[in-house]
Amino acid sequence: MTTLAAWPYPRWVAHRGAGKLAPENTMVAFRLGASYGYRMFECDAKLSKDGVLFLMHDTDLKRTTNGLGTGSDRTMGELAQFDAGAWHSRSFAGENLPTLEALARWCIANHLHLNVEIKPTPGQEEATGRATGELMNRLWPKDAVPPLFTSFKPDSLRGAKAVAPAIPRGLLVDKFADGTGEADLKIAVELGCVAMVLNHALWSPELVQRVHDAGLRCSSYTVNDEWEAKRLLDIGTDCIITDRVDLFSPAA
């Protein structure tokens, strides 16, 4: 049995800023999440055409902006012109797509924690991971709790590890490769991850024990029901990512 390393992050993490209460991955969403007392935020990072990391979940611009096409085919100057708030509601019209640097600087200034999901456009897996690692190496104070890098793409985590080995990593998993989680756990261990971040329905008491025994922490996304949050807490998971910043107290 491997000893678990210290887990310096809060138990509760606000998904994409403030869940569904504000347009995801915008600065207004992160400020709103903070107003509910959340101290750690999850975001999605992609590379623009000119190599700037910006916040957006989808490969395509259509769902969360008034733009069309692939976000990574645009320069940051072009991306900044799109409206990333009106799709959510009229009160957020005019919000723009922030850079990861802008969010990181806001977190640093306010002593907040950050979970950067490296969400590469297909074909940019390693490059996006490397760029994320380089940015955080440059910006994040060495005496502060480091950000947590997560990704569904092992190549993105490898890229981040190559340039920023001291910044912790977590493997995201939506469906098990082998039906049991053992293959995914093996990948996480090989990548030197500190956590596995699973679709919440995948966790069982037995799997939590296996992951803890391997020295990794257990995190869940995206948990929006009280009964499921209680189940996950009862079986010993370490971290919960939620949209419901208005329902769950981050102090719990």
ZANUTI-238118 format. One line per 5 residues: number of its first residue (from 1); their letters; for each residue z negated, x, y of C-alpha. Coordinates in nm, 3 decimals. Example, Ala and Ser with C-alpha at 12.3 -4.5 7.8 and 13.67 -1.06 7.14 Angstrom:
1 = as = -0.780/1.230/-0.450; -0.714/1.367/-0.106
end
This chain:
1 = mttla = 0.000/0.000/0.000; 0.103/0.134/0.342; -0.134/0.110/0.637; -0.006/-0.118/0.912; 0.054/0.052/1.244
6 = awpyp = -0.099/-0.098/1.556; 0.099/-0.390/1.699; 0.085/-0.361/2.079; 0.274/-0.680/2.157; 0.152/-1.033/2.230
11 = rwvah = 0.163/-1.287/1.950; 0.380/-1.529/2.152; 0.724/-1.440/2.289; 0.932/-1.656/2.523; 1.285/-1.701/2.385
16 = rgagk = 1.560/-1.605/2.632; 1.314/-1.633/2.919; 1.179/-1.986/2.911; 1.343/-2.143/2.608; 1.533/-2.455/2.707
21 = lapen = 1.348/-2.524/3.034; 1.589/-2.310/3.235; 1.931/-2.152/3.182; 1.884/-1.888/2.913; 1.900/-1.519/2.995
26 = tmvaf = 1.878/-1.569/3.373; 1.613/-1.427/3.599; 1.493/-1.773/3.696; 1.421/-1.837/3.326; 1.208/-1.524/3.291
31 = rlgas = 1.017/-1.607/3.609; 0.957/-1.959/3.478; 0.834/-1.827/3.144; 0.593/-1.599/3.327; 0.462/-1.898/3.524
36 = ygyrm = 0.350/-2.049/3.191; 0.150/-1.735/3.121; 0.393/-1.562/2.884; 0.371/-1.185/2.886; 0.659/-1.099/2.654
41 = fecda = 1.019/-1.207/2.673; 1.316/-1.196/2.439; 1.666/-1.146/2.580; 2.020/-1.080/2.454; 2.208/-0.769/2.567
46 = klskd = 2.583/-0.704/2.562; 2.814/-0.438/2.707; 3.053/-0.521/2.989; 3.402/-0.374/3.010; 3.273/-0.101/3.239
51 = gvlfl = 2.974/-0.017/3.021; 2.697/-0.216/3.193; 2.446/-0.401/2.978; 2.426/-0.767/3.077; 2.234/-1.066/2.943
56 = mhdtd = 2.422/-1.324/2.740; 2.388/-1.462/2.390; 2.741/-1.577/2.306; 3.050/-1.361/2.277; 3.240/-1.624/2.477
61 = lkrtt = 3.154/-1.712/2.836; 3.226/-2.082/2.804; 2.893/-2.227/2.689; 2.660/-2.074/2.946; 2.884/-1.992/3.243
66 = nglgt = 3.182/-2.137/3.428; 3.394/-1.849/3.298; 3.632/-1.834/3.004; 3.707/-1.572/2.744; 3.503/-1.283/2.606
71 = gsdrt = 3.227/-1.159/2.831; 3.269/-0.798/2.728; 3.632/-0.806/2.845; 3.505/-0.837/3.204; 3.356/-0.580/3.437
76 = mgela = 3.004/-0.635/3.560; 3.145/-0.710/3.903; 3.349/-0.992/3.754; 3.062/-1.120/3.540; 2.833/-1.136/3.843
81 = qfdag = 3.065/-1.388/4.007; 3.019/-1.652/3.736; 2.774/-1.940/3.763; 2.530/-1.911/3.473; 2.302/-2.198/3.574
86 = awhsr = 2.503/-2.513/3.642; 2.570/-2.577/3.272; 2.196/-2.635/3.227; 2.131/-2.860/3.525; 2.228/-2.899/3.888
91 = sfage = 1.897/-2.755/4.006; 1.991/-2.418/3.859; 2.349/-2.403/3.990; 2.435/-2.064/4.131; 2.223/-1.853/3.897
96 = nlptl = 2.414/-1.546/3.785; 2.426/-1.324/3.480; 2.167/-1.048/3.525; 2.194/-0.694/3.404; 1.948/-0.570/3.144
101 = ealar = 1.841/-0.312/3.400; 1.741/-0.585/3.647; 1.530/-0.760/3.384; 1.372/-0.434/3.269; 1.276/-0.338/3.624
106 = wcian = 1.120/-0.682/3.677; 0.920/-0.649/3.354; 0.804/-0.300/3.447; 0.699/-0.408/3.798; 0.499/-0.699/3.655
111 = hlhln = 0.356/-0.514/3.352; 0.533/-0.746/3.108; 0.664/-0.678/2.758; 1.029/-0.699/2.656; 1.209/-0.767/2.329
116 = veikp = 1.573/-0.667/2.370; 1.796/-0.824/2.109; 2.100/-0.600/2.089; 2.370/-0.866/2.061; 2.697/-0.674/2.048
121 = tpgqe = 3.043/-0.813/2.087; 3.212/-0.751/1.747; 3.330/-0.393/1.727; 3.073/-0.267/1.977; 2.771/-0.257/1.747
126 = eatgr = 2.681/0.111/1.764; 2.791/0.157/2.125; 2.575/-0.132/2.244; 2.276/0.005/2.056; 2.324/0.351/2.203
131 = atgel = 2.365/0.214/2.555; 2.048/0.006/2.519; 1.851/0.306/2.398; 1.982/0.527/2.678; 1.897/0.269/2.944
136 = mnrlw = 1.542/0.216/2.824; 1.485/0.590/2.784; 1.579/0.627/3.149; 1.390/0.330/3.291; 1.082/0.252/3.085
141 = pkdav = 0.760/0.435/3.178; 0.651/0.670/2.902; 0.287/0.566/2.939; 0.361/0.192/2.900; 0.400/-0.014/2.583
146 = pplft = 0.769/0.038/2.497; 1.020/-0.242/2.461; 1.103/-0.368/2.114; 1.466/-0.343/2.005; 1.588/-0.602/1.754
151 = sfkpd = 1.928/-0.683/1.610; 2.102/-0.859/1.325; 2.337/-0.559/1.316; 2.202/-0.248/1.141; 2.466/-0.035/1.319
156 = slrga = 2.322/-0.143/1.655; 1.976/-0.036/1.547; 2.117/0.293/1.420; 2.280/0.351/1.757; 1.956/0.281/1.939
161 = kavap = 1.760/0.500/1.701; 2.000/0.791/1.750; 1.932/0.813/2.124; 1.586/0.655/2.151; 1.403/0.720/1.823
166 = aiprg = 1.060/0.661/1.980; 1.140/0.304/2.088; 1.042/0.067/1.805; 1.295/-0.144/1.620; 1.297/-0.469/1.424
171 = llvdk = 1.560/-0.607/1.188; 1.665/-0.967/1.252; 1.755/-1.174/0.945; 1.887/-1.529/0.934; 1.971/-1.546/0.561
176 = fadgt = 1.864/-1.307/0.289; 2.135/-1.082/0.150; 1.996/-1.117/-0.203; 1.798/-1.440/-0.191; 1.460/-1.265/-0.203
181 = geadl = 1.448/-1.050/0.110; 1.412/-0.725/-0.085; 1.754/-0.594/0.018; 1.685/-0.671/0.383; 1.341/-0.511/0.364
186 = kiave = 1.500/-0.199/0.219; 1.741/-0.182/0.514; 1.456/-0.228/0.761; 1.259/0.054/0.600; 1.564/0.282/0.594
191 = lgcva = 1.616/0.216/0.965; 1.255/0.306/1.039; 1.183/-0.043/1.171; 0.833/-0.154/1.266; 0.903/-0.523/1.203
196 = mvlnh = 1.121/-0.779/1.033; 1.213/-1.074/1.253; 1.313/-1.364/1.032; 1.435/-1.718/1.065; 1.092/-1.882/1.050
201 = alwsp = 1.175/-2.088/0.740; 1.219/-1.770/0.532; 0.857/-1.661/0.551; 0.626/-1.725/0.256; 0.278/-1.586/0.191
206 = elvqr = 0.422/-1.358/-0.076; 0.692/-1.219/0.154; 0.445/-1.161/0.436; 0.233/-0.959/0.194; 0.534/-0.756/0.072
211 = vhdag = 0.646/-0.675/0.426; 0.292/-0.583/0.532; 0.254/-0.369/0.222; 0.568/-0.182/0.330; 0.403/-0.110/0.665
216 = lrcss = 0.605/-0.354/0.875; 0.500/-0.646/1.092; 0.624/-1.003/1.049; 0.786/-1.195/1.334; 0.956/-1.536/1.342
221 = ytvnd = 1.227/-1.709/1.545; 1.270/-1.974/1.687; 0.951/-2.176/1.633; 0.929/-2.502/1.829; 0.706/-2.726/1.615
226 = eweak = 0.326/-2.715/1.607; 0.305/-2.763/1.230; 0.539/-2.470/1.166; 0.355/-2.247/1.410; 0.030/-2.328/1.229
231 = rlldi = 0.188/-2.250/0.891; 0.311/-1.913/1.014; -0.026/-1.825/1.162; -0.203/-1.933/0.845; 0.009/-1.708/0.621
236 = gtdci = -0.055/-1.407/0.843; 0.261/-1.348/1.045; 0.215/-1.133/1.355; 0.451/-1.271/1.617; 0.623/-1.599/1.710
241 = itdrv = 0.930/-1.642/1.930; 0.952/-1.989/2.084; 1.151/-2.206/2.320; 0.844/-2.423/2.379; 0.672/-2.227/2.651
246 = dlfsp = 0.545/-2.564/2.774; 0.383/-2.647/2.437; 0.230/-2.327/2.302; -0.032/-2.138/2.499; 0.045/-1.766/2.489
251 = aa = -0.329/-1.705/2.495; -0.370/-1.871/2.154
end
